[in-house]
Amino acid sequence: MMKLSGNLISITEKPQIGLTTRYAQGAPALMAWKMLCLCGAKAIEDNEYDLLKFIMTDPIEVEEVTGKYSNRPLIERRDLFYPEAFLGYADIPMTYIDLLWGQKKYLHQYFDSKDNYEYRLENSLL
């Protein structure tokens, strides 16, 4: 779980002229955040406080934009889950992911229609 979270947070895209997508602050990071929160909530529900401590304090390896790796626990990762993602800029990565259907033709081999793509995308982010 911790490795998957680090991988989701580390997903980056090489900037193109006029377009810079910072995934560490986009949908993959939000999915990692959701997974860690759900695991933490389940640990609390099951009185598994050792697991909760592990989730909060075990270092998560993340590849920074510079290409360097950092190992800090979730409790120190506020920089990756910036408040604007929830307060006003979440539409940027969501719009980008929605536009991928028209830009990346390889997605058509995994989904039979745009409606199916959007349905699967919506359910994976909830």
N, C-alpha and C positions, 0 to 999 in steps of 0.2 A: 504494500500500500504506500509506504513512504517513497519507494523508488518510483512507482507510477506517478505519484504526486510531483516529485522532482522532475520527471520527464515531461509532464503536462506543463509545468511552470516554465521549463526550459525551452519549449517549442518557440522558435523564432523564425522570422522570414527576412531574407536579405532585402533591404530597402530598395525600392525602385524610385526613379525620378518622380517626384510629386506624390508618392504614396509611401508612407511608413506605417507599418502595422506592428505594434509592440504587443506580442502575444502574452508576455509575462503579465500584462495588464488586461488581457482579453478573455475570450471564451475558455480556452484550455485552463488558464489559471483559475477561472471561476469554477470550472468542473473539479479541479483539484481541491479548491477550497470547500466545495460542497461535499466531496468525498470525505475529507478530513473531518468536517463538522458532523456528518452523519455517523462516522465511526466513533467520534468522541461522544455524541449523544447516545449511541448504543452502549458504549462503555459505561456511561453514567447510569443508564437504565438497568444494566446488568450488574451494577456495583463492582465493575472491573476498573478500579482506580489505578492499578498498576499500568493497565493498557492506556488509560487516559493520560497518565504521566508520560508514557512512552510517546504518544502522539504529540503531546505538547512540547516535549523537551528533546526528543531524538533529532539530531541534525538531518536536514533534508538537503541533498546535493542538488544544486541548481546551477545551470550554465548561464552566466550573465551575458548581456548584450556584447560585451567586450571579448567574449570567448573564454574568459577565466571562470573557474568554478568556485562557488562559495558553499560552505557547509554551516548553516545556521538552523536552529530549531524554528518550528512554526511560530512560537511565541515571539520571535525576533524578526518575523517576515512581514511586518506591516507594510514595508515598501513595495511588496509584490501585489498586495491587495488594496490598492489605493481607494479612498472613499469615493472619488469621482466615478469609479466604475459603477457604483450603486446610486450615485446622486445626479448623474447627468451625461456621462460619456459612454455608457454601456451600449448605446445605439451604434457607435462606430464599429466595434467588432461584429455586432450582430448584422449590420448592413453588409459588411465585408463578406461574412459567411453566407448570407443570402445571395449575394452577387456571384459567388463561386460557381453556382450551377451554370450560369451562362458563360463564364470565363474558362472553366476547367472541364473540358469534354470527357475526361476520364471518369468523372463522377457518374456519367450516364450509364456506365457499365455496372454500377453498383445499385442504382435506383432506377425503377422503370418509368418514373415521371417526376416532374418538379414538385408536384403535390406530395409524392411519397418521400422525396428528399426533405422537404420542409416539415412533414409530419415526424419523420425520424429525428431530425435535428431538434425540433421542439421537445420531443419526449426525452432526448438525451440531456437537454439542458435543464429540465424541470427537476 
